[in-house]
Each structure stands twice: as C-alpha cells, then as structure tokens.
C-alpha cells in the first residue's frame, strides 16, 4: 500500500460502505479527557466508547499521552490520529474507524506540553492505562514504592515529572495554584480496588513533597475506580496486512480485539463526565466487587493459561484452550476455588465463567501466552493471592491456584522444559532469575526462594504450610513431569 493511500480525514470517504466511521466531524470535537498510556487496550476500549458518544456530545475528545515511546504518536500522527479497530471471533469480523483521539503527546519529549494539556480547564478527566507497573507501587501492599527509580527521579525534579503519579500530582498542584478545579482521576488498569489504590499512591507521592498538597489530593480530588474488560492482543504484521486489505487504505497501527467489551465505572465525577451509560458502560456506586470478580476469574485464569500454556508449548491462549486438560483446569479452578470467594448478588457467576471459557477459545485472536506472562510480579497478588488468602481463611483447598502460581515460578526461572531460554519480561526479572539459578531444580529451595519475594507474597504467606505446601508440590510436579502432564494430573 502506498503512503498516499493512507487512512486519514481526507480518505475517510473512500472507505468501503460497510466500515463504520466517526458519526461526527472529528475536527469539531474538543478535548475533555487526557489519557495517559495510549496503548492497544485504550484504543480498543475507552476510545471506542468515547467514539460512540462524540456524535451527541463533542466536548469529550481525548488528548492522549505516551509515557515512554514515540512510536504510537508517530504512527497515528500521519493518519490524523484515526485508526481501525478490527473485531474478530469465529463468527464475525468487522472493521471500524475510530476518531476520538485528537492528539498524542510523548511525555519524555516535552513534559511541559503534556502538563499544560492536563491543566486546561476544559479537561475534566485524566484517565490512565499505564499497566500495573506504571503506578510505581509495591504490588503486595498497594503503597507507593518511594525507592522506585522513576519516583526517585520525579521527587528530585517534581516540576518535570515522567512517572504517572508524578504527572498527576504536578498537574493537580498547578491547577490548584491557578484556581482551576481538579480533574477526576480515572484509572483503567487491572489493579485491585484501582480507585482507592491510585488515590493512595498519589497522596503518598504528594506527601513526600508537601503536606498541604497531600491533604488537597486526599480530600479535594476525586478518583473514579473502574473495571475494564476487553481482550486486546498485540497487533501483528499479518493483522495489519489483512486490515489494510479490508480498508483499501494503509493503517500503520490498527488494533484487533474480541466482540465482548465491558466497562464498569464508579460514579464520582464532581466536575462532570460524559454520559458513559448511553454507550454501554455501567455506572455504579462501588466498583470493587466487579473488579474482584474480573481479576480473579478472567485474569487469574489468563495467567494460569499463560504460564502453564507457555511451558507446555502453546503459543496462544486459544491453542492452550484446545487442550481439554487446560480447559478443564481453568474451568474447575473458577468453579471450585475462585467462585466460592466471590459475592456478586444479582449476577450469575456460572454464566460469567462459561462466557470466559468461550472468550478464551476465540480462534480469531492470536493472544500469545508470552504476552500475558509479562510482568507477573505485578499481577500475581490481585490475580491469585487475594483468592488464596480467602480460601486459606476458610480452610479450603487451593491446589489449582497453587499450580498456577508454581507455573509462574517455573516460568521465571528463565529456562523452558527443553532447556531453552525464556524471554522473561518483568521489572523483577533479574532477581527472579538469580533466585532460580541459586536454587537449581530443587523445588523446595526454589519455592522458598520465590515465596520470599515480599513485593509479591507479602511477609506472611510463605510461613503458611497450607500455602507453601501445595505450591512446592505443584512445582516439584512441573519439574518432574513437565507442564502438560502436570496439568492433566491436576485437571483430573
Ligand atoms: C491479560 C489482560 O495481558 C494480560 O495480563 O490478562 O490484558 C486481559 O486480556 C484483559 O484484562 C482483559 O480485559
């Protein structure tokens, strides 16, 4: 495809008729939201909901920001920030062009421009998808990690921050100084209780700078927690070629996703919000039960499939799910170990589970187990350990959960079952690998070493034989028999 046939405002009218496009004039939209972390997930989820809303309420366009790299900005700038969302399942494949992102800033290139955007009185919401590690916190406690290198750097130069907490706090400080009402902070990442957690993290960061500012953030800034759900694998070259063929135009960075989408939002927006509910979002008073359900059921199963599936040689989630033992393992883990820990009056958890199983089977998504396996040290607490603690308190079994956790331990040793290297991506990767190296293939020493990582397991779990026992046994089985046979054994 040549560059003059690129997706852009001027080529929108050339799209085939069946491709949905903005039902509004993107140039007439004004910005009401700054979003930190314009990755694939944001573009397939929140930005699509806003795209639905902009026709009736054009004041909620998005100013995006990348906190690290310039590649997304560069790719989308050439196409007027338009991009394609490809929705795929076994039954359907449709394309839609989204126009809700007005511009993208690259924070490290020029934090001033981003901060100025965040301080614009027209901006009423700053939302975030910066991944678990982007909050610079301690995953086990949910507190800010003041020793995090990005936090150390921002505390030394608080007026030119680069971390998410640093940017939020500096923008809120400037708004306060200029007598501009604070924006509402809306985290959209898979953290437990993401509203209170992010509120605490930014208040703790501010407290290291100025007590009055910390008090202001604690009492006068609203944080609306959300539960977000849509499976969005990384876009591949093959996806791009297929989508370009469907568009008849070149899109440098489309996103691919499933039909399912869910967004549950805590209704705390003292300075105004879009009517999210008219575009399918659910507004609730307390989002925590929804987050707990989603993190434990979907993400807990996802990580289990990621570690064990990767070790067993399955490249994607749907490949792993095609193995009946893997499917049975996650289904029974949900039914017998996770669902009893959840209280969701008015919702049918059995149906929720069945829908998840079906979503994981989606053959049209090439969701790599390796991708989901990333950053496990940041994900394990909310995906497994809350469930584990509830089960242990009830004196109940945790065998399948323990196998998922042992799968992570086996994976982060950095060596696969054939002796090949695993490309482990994790902020703690070096330390995790060193623990593996020191313990060798001795499951007792290995489990003890990993359970001693307090950022993940906290201080108490490793001393509980009802936890350490099943984890060590599962790890021993993984070394002895390999992942495929161990999953068969545990799946019964
Ligand atoms: C996945 C999530 O990569 C991962 O860790 O478990 O991104 C998952 O696809 C989403 O949370 C689904 O909503």
Boltz pocket constraint, residues with backbone or C-beta under 6 A from the ligand:
constraints:
  - pocket:
      binder: B
      contacts: [[A, 190], [A, 228], [A, 229], [A, 230], [A, 231], [A, 232], [A, 298], [A, 299], [A, 302], [A, 303], [A, 371], [A, 372], [A, 373], [A, 374], [A, 379]]
      max_distance: 6.0
